[in-house]
Amino acid sequence: MAMAHLFTIKQQLISFATQAKRARITLAVPHTLASLVLLSVVSVAASANNQSIKVEPEFWWAGMHNAELQLLIYQQGIANKRIQLTKADKVKIKKIDKTSPNHAFVYLDLGAATAQQLEFTLSAADGTSSTLNYQLLTRQADSASRQGFNNSDVIYLITPDRFVNANPDNDNHPDMLETANRSDKNGRHGGDIAGIRIALPYLQALGVTQLWINPLLENNQPQVSYHGYATTDFYQIDPRFGSNEEYAALVLEAKQSGIGIIKDIIVNHMGSSHPWMRDFPDQQWLNGQAKWQANPKDIMYTSHRRTSVQDPYAATVDINGFEKGWFTDTMPDMNQTNPHMATYLIQNSIWWVEYAGLSGIREDTYSYADKDFLTQWSTAIMNEYPNFTIVGEEWSNNPITVSYWQAGKQNKDGYVSQTNSMMDFPLYESLIAAMTEPEGWDTGLIKLFEFLSNDSVYADPTKLVLFEGNHDTNRLFSLLEEDLELTQMAMAYVLTSNRIPQIFYGSEILMESPTNGRNDGAVRADMPGGWDNDDISVFEGKGLNSDQTAMLDFMTTLLNYRKNNHIIHHGDLRHFVPEDGIYVQLRCAEKGCSNGTKLMAIYNKHSDPTTLALARFYPFISAKTVGRNIITNEQVLLGDSITLQNKGVTLIEIAGGKQ
């Protein structure tokens, strides 16, 4: 795609964005969502004289795979009230657990139920009563068969507070503890769902097909709440990002642009400002709850020893030290061994998939949750959506550790997972090392070649998500010492690998960060052009330097080539031992790479012109073949050798036919 055309799209985009900001508007909710918008407001309704009642989930659907529904009902003094289902068709109460003075878990059998409004009556001993109306909705016809993300996709990761601020009026909210301060790298800056919605034309033109958005749920914490990983309401979008209805509208509009939405979900921990911390639904709701209630400073923090839950020799004390410990005092550790909590978390994940129409889940801090619960959770989701995709974050550089959690892995201890994808941290670490180390017998590009042999430990390595960076890692361009050619090589490796690729917002214009230690606020810096009067704007193509423009052009070309390229999506892989600083991979249309169209990726670390002899590739490519450089669109003669003029990656498409 020509850059001029891309910048025209960006100019239209920023014009719309500016109008939206100046008008202080929230983008309209599509008409097709009108019924859901109404239901999200009125689905939990009691008469005007009733005492406040809260129920979670706030509505549900008839016809789900699992016919049992757990309702968590909150009302002052509910333990002393009689709960009856007074209006229902083919719905029964299976059991009621009153686990605290103000909370009750009501289990319903929805068996043959159809869409309807249920009515509950809560009666006190003094003869007073209150009424709770609850909606069962009709599912979309194709909901269960939704397609998750796969190798044909490219995932684009967004930290929403730092992407685009289209509605400055929601930067602050009277009910939220932290106010916006763009000058504070760890503060809230104002990016929102409306900003992502108006950026969809840019993202579509760039060539991405899935958005993984860091958590959008309410994080009503007094400080550092922007990142979203300290949830204080599991069923509400943070009002500084928008609303549930705006989120559903984003998913719908993204789908119309050929882009799916992956939700970032946390089942391990929550925020310390969650209302539960003042009134627990159950005495075993958190790990270490009794000790914390006796002394809020008496907290067992996680050891972060992730291998302990797989280790056949690990002592129980060490397993508990990892699994039951808190991240920080602001992130209490939820007790997934409590069946009420387990069901709450499972239903919450399914609720968001069904309500918003999601195409995937990214599960944070995967192995920190109870391992048996993780099996229960992943199985429940995949039973509801058999073609869905879940990717777990296991931040380890050991493939054996990561492979343990992937669906289909035959673990020696018999552990079974239904989570079909994991983040490929091991290969990411090898990629960074391969790009930065000097070339030697066991350093540099050989790291990539040898590391792929570890694919033998995975149930299906092609379902792993390989990334060039994320919100927890320092920026790729900075890690590669601001070397454009190395950055393009690393990016091309991710995008042409036999993995599902993920890129981090701003990598397409070489956003930077410090390189030593954790630098979260700097790594998650504002996207240039996402705020009014930014001096640099990726959306307008304003103020970009030559390297940034070259990188954006490279990314746009490669992403759009990849979007419709079957050999990258599902083709075979062959690679060759790196020699003299050059590493060659082939992606092929047919198994074994003996036939059909191929993509030849040449990774070259030489700054000066270098000749690459082609004889050892002849079993896969014919001598005197003419290929096409997919970045420059120039023809390339593959004779006895080719000359590589500069350091960098060369991507050559070779037409099909017997080779």
PyMOL commands that set and color helices and strands:
alter all, ss='L'
color gray80, all
select helices_A, chain A and resi 3-22+31-42+78-80+143-145+160-162+168-170+193-198+200-206+244-256+275-278+289-294+306-309+316-323+339-356+366-368+371-384+399-403+425-436+446-457+461-463+476-479+484-496+507-509+520-523+546-563+566-570+591-593+615-617
alter helices_A, ss='H'
color red, helices_A
select strands_A, chain A and resi 54-56+60-62+68-74+82-87+92-100+103-109+116-123+129-138+155-158+210-213+217-218+233-237+260-265+360-363+390-392+421-422+465-467+500-504+572-579+582-588+598-604+610-613+625-629+635-638+641-644+648-654
alter strands_A, ss='S'
color yellow, strands_A
deselect
rebuild
show_as cartoon
